């Protein structure tokens, strides 16, 4: 997975880049079909914004988050992306469980 980190009005320091890379590895644990990820970190007035676009084989996912602290904004961003990635897998599992329960009740 290729992760591109860019900054608008903020310098991307090596610790910040490493933090983003470590947190984004959490996404690849749940979903291994990620082709590339673009992360943009922005500072506007006193608000830190983090946004990411996740490119997969079938579609692209987008999320953004803001906070007073850049690291907290990145954490919120990863939580939102993780939720988007897990949702289809959970729906598939829930449908299979309900189908199996229905089949077992009719014997």
Biotite code that builds the C-alpha atoms (Angstrom):
import biotite.structure as struc

atoms = struc.array([
    struc.Atom([0.000, 0.000, 0.000], chain_id="A", res_id=1, res_name="UNK", atom_name="CA", element="C"),
    struc.Atom([1.362, 3.372, -1.020], chain_id="A", res_id=2, res_name="UNK", atom_name="CA", element="C"),
    struc.Atom([0.690, 6.215, 1.430], chain_id="A", res_id=3, res_name="UNK", atom_name="CA", element="C"),
    struc.Atom([1.199, 9.789, 0.256], chain_id="A", res_id=4, res_name="UNK", atom_name="CA", element="C"),
    struc.Atom([1.221, 12.436, 2.992], chain_id="A", res_id=5, res_name="UNK", atom_name="CA", element="C"),
    struc.Atom([1.065, 16.109, 2.016], chain_id="A", res_id=6, res_name="UNK", atom_name="CA", element="C"),
    struc.Atom([0.667, 19.244, 4.069], chain_id="A", res_id=7, res_name="UNK", atom_name="CA", element="C"),
    struc.Atom([-0.991, 22.582, 3.425], chain_id="A", res_id=8, res_name="UNK", atom_name="CA", element="C"),
    struc.Atom([0.377, 25.343, 5.643], chain_id="A", res_id=9, res_name="UNK", atom_name="CA", element="C"),
    struc.Atom([2.086, 22.709, 7.784], chain_id="A", res_id=10, res_name="UNK", atom_name="CA", element="C"),
    struc.Atom([5.486, 21.031, 7.586], chain_id="A", res_id=11, res_name="UNK", atom_name="CA", element="C"),
    struc.Atom([5.325, 17.250, 7.520], chain_id="A", res_id=12, res_name="UNK", atom_name="CA", element="C"),
    struc.Atom([7.966, 16.244, 10.025], chain_id="A", res_id=13, res_name="UNK", atom_name="CA", element="C"),
    struc.Atom([9.370, 12.701, 10.107], chain_id="A", res_id=14, res_name="UNK", atom_name="CA", element="C"),
    struc.Atom([7.565, 11.884, 13.402], chain_id="A", res_id=15, res_name="UNK", atom_name="CA", element="C"),
    struc.Atom([4.265, 13.127, 11.945], chain_id="A", res_id=16, res_name="UNK", atom_name="CA", element="C"),
    struc.Atom([4.775, 11.076, 8.769], chain_id="A", res_id=17, res_name="UNK", atom_name="CA", element="C"),
    struc.Atom([5.657, 7.998, 10.849], chain_id="A", res_id=18, res_name="UNK", atom_name="CA", element="C"),
    struc.Atom([2.542, 8.506, 12.995], chain_id="A", res_id=19, res_name="UNK", atom_name="CA", element="C"),
    struc.Atom([0.315, 8.671, 9.915], chain_id="A", res_id=20, res_name="UNK", atom_name="CA", element="C"),
    struc.Atom([1.950, 5.565, 8.414], chain_id="A", res_id=21, res_name="UNK", atom_name="CA", element="C"),
    struc.Atom([1.574, 3.584, 11.656], chain_id="A", res_id=22, res_name="UNK", atom_name="CA", element="C"),
    struc.Atom([-2.074, 4.551, 12.071], chain_id="A", res_id=23, res_name="UNK", atom_name="CA", element="C"),
    struc.Atom([-2.946, 3.807, 8.432], chain_id="A", res_id=24, res_name="UNK", atom_name="CA", element="C"),
    struc.Atom([-1.538, 0.285, 8.772], chain_id="A", res_id=25, res_name="UNK", atom_name="CA", element="C"),
    struc.Atom([-4.614, -0.394, 10.937], chain_id="A", res_id=26, res_name="UNK", atom_name="CA", element="C"),
    struc.Atom([-6.755, 0.016, 7.812], chain_id="A", res_id=27, res_name="UNK", atom_name="CA", element="C"),
    struc.Atom([-4.742, -2.583, 5.906], chain_id="A", res_id=28, res_name="UNK", atom_name="CA", element="C"),
    struc.Atom([-5.291, -5.115, 8.719], chain_id="A", res_id=29, res_name="UNK", atom_name="CA", element="C"),
    struc.Atom([-9.039, -5.042, 8.086], chain_id="A", res_id=30, res_name="UNK", atom_name="CA", element="C"),
    struc.Atom([-8.927, -4.596, 4.326], chain_id="A", res_id=31, res_name="UNK", atom_name="CA", element="C"),
    struc.Atom([-6.011, -5.822, 2.232], chain_id="A", res_id=32, res_name="UNK", atom_name="CA", element="C"),
    struc.Atom([-7.198, -4.586, -1.186], chain_id="A", res_id=33, res_name="UNK", atom_name="CA", element="C"),
    struc.Atom([-5.968, -1.014, -0.705], chain_id="A", res_id=34, res_name="UNK", atom_name="CA", element="C"),
    struc.Atom([-3.999, 0.262, -3.698], chain_id="A", res_id=35, res_name="UNK", atom_name="CA", element="C"),
    struc.Atom([-3.052, 3.757, -2.533], chain_id="A", res_id=36, res_name="UNK", atom_name="CA", element="C"),
    struc.Atom([-3.905, 6.289, 0.122], chain_id="A", res_id=37, res_name="UNK", atom_name="CA", element="C"),
    struc.Atom([-3.616, 10.073, -0.076], chain_id="A", res_id=38, res_name="UNK", atom_name="CA", element="C"),
    struc.Atom([-3.529, 11.942, 3.228], chain_id="A", res_id=39, res_name="UNK", atom_name="CA", element="C"),
    struc.Atom([-3.681, 15.751, 3.355], chain_id="A", res_id=40, res_name="UNK", atom_name="CA", element="C"),
    struc.Atom([-2.951, 17.569, 6.599], chain_id="A", res_id=41, res_name="UNK", atom_name="CA", element="C"),
    struc.Atom([-4.012, 21.218, 6.782], chain_id="A", res_id=42, res_name="UNK", atom_name="CA", element="C"),
    struc.Atom([-3.887, 23.993, 9.337], chain_id="A", res_id=43, res_name="UNK", atom_name="CA", element="C"),
    struc.Atom([-6.568, 26.679, 8.971], chain_id="A", res_id=44, res_name="UNK", atom_name="CA", element="C"),
    struc.Atom([-6.687, 29.352, 11.642], chain_id="A", res_id=45, res_name="UNK", atom_name="CA", element="C"),
    struc.Atom([-6.526, 27.299, 14.861], chain_id="A", res_id=46, res_name="UNK", atom_name="CA", element="C"),
    struc.Atom([-8.087, 24.151, 13.454], chain_id="A", res_id=47, res_name="UNK", atom_name="CA", element="C"),
    struc.Atom([-6.088, 21.125, 12.295], chain_id="A", res_id=48, res_name="UNK", atom_name="CA", element="C"),
    struc.Atom([-7.715, 19.224, 9.448], chain_id="A", res_id=49, res_name="UNK", atom_name="CA", element="C"),
    struc.Atom([-6.869, 15.727, 8.272], chain_id="A", res_id=50, res_name="UNK", atom_name="CA", element="C"),
    struc.Atom([-8.446, 14.199, 5.188], chain_id="A", res_id=51, res_name="UNK", atom_name="CA", element="C"),
    struc.Atom([-7.745, 10.991, 3.340], chain_id="A", res_id=52, res_name="UNK", atom_name="CA", element="C"),
    struc.Atom([-8.794, 9.281, 0.144], chain_id="A", res_id=53, res_name="UNK", atom_name="CA", element="C"),
    struc.Atom([-8.442, 5.517, 0.083], chain_id="A", res_id=54, res_name="UNK", atom_name="CA", element="C"),
    struc.Atom([-8.201, 3.978, -3.392], chain_id="A", res_id=55, res_name="UNK", atom_name="CA", element="C"),
    struc.Atom([-9.244, 0.330, -3.644], chain_id="A", res_id=56, res_name="UNK", atom_name="CA", element="C"),
    struc.Atom([-9.840, -2.017, -6.530], chain_id="A", res_id=57, res_name="UNK", atom_name="CA", element="C"),
    struc.Atom([-13.572, -1.301, -6.664], chain_id="A", res_id=58, res_name="UNK", atom_name="CA", element="C"),
    struc.Atom([-14.071, 2.193, -5.303], chain_id="A", res_id=59, res_name="UNK", atom_name="CA", element="C"),
    struc.Atom([-12.595, 5.107, -3.398], chain_id="A", res_id=60, res_name="UNK", atom_name="CA", element="C"),
    struc.Atom([-13.381, 6.007, 0.194], chain_id="A", res_id=61, res_name="UNK", atom_name="CA", element="C"),
    struc.Atom([-13.057, 9.507, 1.647], chain_id="A", res_id=62, res_name="UNK", atom_name="CA", element="C"),
    struc.Atom([-13.034, 10.787, 5.213], chain_id="A", res_id=63, res_name="UNK", atom_name="CA", element="C"),
    struc.Atom([-12.017, 13.959, 6.980], chain_id="A", res_id=64, res_name="UNK", atom_name="CA", element="C"),
    struc.Atom([-11.634, 15.050, 10.589], chain_id="A", res_id=65, res_name="UNK", atom_name="CA", element="C"),
    struc.Atom([-10.674, 18.193, 12.454], chain_id="A", res_id=66, res_name="UNK", atom_name="CA", element="C"),
    struc.Atom([-9.427, 18.907, 15.943], chain_id="A", res_id=67, res_name="UNK", atom_name="CA", element="C"),
    struc.Atom([-7.289, 21.378, 17.837], chain_id="A", res_id=68, res_name="UNK", atom_name="CA", element="C"),
    struc.Atom([-4.474, 18.802, 17.920], chain_id="A", res_id=69, res_name="UNK", atom_name="CA", element="C"),
    struc.Atom([-3.158, 17.297, 14.661], chain_id="A", res_id=70, res_name="UNK", atom_name="CA", element="C"),
    struc.Atom([-2.553, 13.889, 16.223], chain_id="A", res_id=71, res_name="UNK", atom_name="CA", element="C"),
    struc.Atom([-6.138, 13.766, 17.527], chain_id="A", res_id=72, res_name="UNK", atom_name="CA", element="C"),
    struc.Atom([-7.425, 14.722, 14.057], chain_id="A", res_id=73, res_name="UNK", atom_name="CA", element="C"),
    struc.Atom([-5.409, 11.851, 12.555], chain_id="A", res_id=74, res_name="UNK", atom_name="CA", element="C"),
    struc.Atom([-6.829, 9.440, 15.142], chain_id="A", res_id=75, res_name="UNK", atom_name="CA", element="C"),
    struc.Atom([-10.390, 10.529, 14.317], chain_id="A", res_id=76, res_name="UNK", atom_name="CA", element="C"),
    struc.Atom([-9.654, 10.189, 10.602], chain_id="A", res_id=77, res_name="UNK", atom_name="CA", element="C"),
    struc.Atom([-8.383, 6.629, 11.012], chain_id="A", res_id=78, res_name="UNK", atom_name="CA", element="C"),
    struc.Atom([-11.439, 5.709, 13.099], chain_id="A", res_id=79, res_name="UNK", atom_name="CA", element="C"),
    struc.Atom([-13.768, 7.002, 10.377], chain_id="A", res_id=80, res_name="UNK", atom_name="CA", element="C"),
    struc.Atom([-11.919, 5.192, 7.596], chain_id="A", res_id=81, res_name="UNK", atom_name="CA", element="C"),
    struc.Atom([-11.773, 1.988, 9.615], chain_id="A", res_id=82, res_name="UNK", atom_name="CA", element="C"),
    struc.Atom([-15.511, 2.149, 10.156], chain_id="A", res_id=83, res_name="UNK", atom_name="CA", element="C"),
    struc.Atom([-16.113, 2.619, 6.413], chain_id="A", res_id=84, res_name="UNK", atom_name="CA", element="C"),
    struc.Atom([-13.872, -0.339, 5.593], chain_id="A", res_id=85, res_name="UNK", atom_name="CA", element="C"),
    struc.Atom([-15.413, -2.683, 8.186], chain_id="A", res_id=86, res_name="UNK", atom_name="CA", element="C"),
    struc.Atom([-19.051, -1.858, 7.400], chain_id="A", res_id=87, res_name="UNK", atom_name="CA", element="C"),
    struc.Atom([-19.396, -3.955, 4.187], chain_id="A", res_id=88, res_name="UNK", atom_name="CA", element="C"),
    struc.Atom([-17.651, -6.924, 5.812], chain_id="A", res_id=89, res_name="UNK", atom_name="CA", element="C"),
    struc.Atom([-19.993, -6.775, 8.816], chain_id="A", res_id=90, res_name="UNK", atom_name="CA", element="C"),
    struc.Atom([-23.054, -6.529, 6.586], chain_id="A", res_id=91, res_name="UNK", atom_name="CA", element="C"),
    struc.Atom([-21.937, -9.581, 4.646], chain_id="A", res_id=92, res_name="UNK", atom_name="CA", element="C"),
    struc.Atom([-21.325, -11.515, 7.865], chain_id="A", res_id=93, res_name="UNK", atom_name="CA", element="C"),
    struc.Atom([-24.689, -10.437, 9.344], chain_id="A", res_id=94, res_name="UNK", atom_name="CA", element="C"),
    struc.Atom([-26.542, -11.579, 6.231], chain_id="A", res_id=95, res_name="UNK", atom_name="CA", element="C"),
    struc.Atom([-24.785, -14.933, 6.334], chain_id="A", res_id=96, res_name="UNK", atom_name="CA", element="C"),
    struc.Atom([-25.567, -15.408, 10.017], chain_id="A", res_id=97, res_name="UNK", atom_name="CA", element="C"),
    struc.Atom([-29.249, -14.580, 9.541], chain_id="A", res_id=98, res_name="UNK", atom_name="CA", element="C"),
    struc.Atom([-29.460, -16.898, 6.518], chain_id="A", res_id=99, res_name="UNK", atom_name="CA", element="C"),
    struc.Atom([-27.819, -19.738, 8.470], chain_id="A", res_id=100, res_name="UNK", atom_name="CA", element="C"),
    struc.Atom([-30.221, -19.205, 11.395], chain_id="A", res_id=101, res_name="UNK", atom_name="CA", element="C"),
    struc.Atom([-33.177, -19.235, 9.033], chain_id="A", res_id=102, res_name="UNK", atom_name="CA", element="C"),
    struc.Atom([-32.032, -22.447, 7.371], chain_id="A", res_id=103, res_name="UNK", atom_name="CA", element="C"),
    struc.Atom([-31.450, -24.186, 10.707], chain_id="A", res_id=104, res_name="UNK", atom_name="CA", element="C"),
    struc.Atom([-34.916, -23.239, 11.970], chain_id="A", res_id=105, res_name="UNK", atom_name="CA", element="C"),
    struc.Atom([-36.581, -24.860, 8.951], chain_id="A", res_id=106, res_name="UNK", atom_name="CA", element="C"),
    struc.Atom([-34.437, -27.926, 9.263], chain_id="A", res_id=107, res_name="UNK", atom_name="CA", element="C"),
])
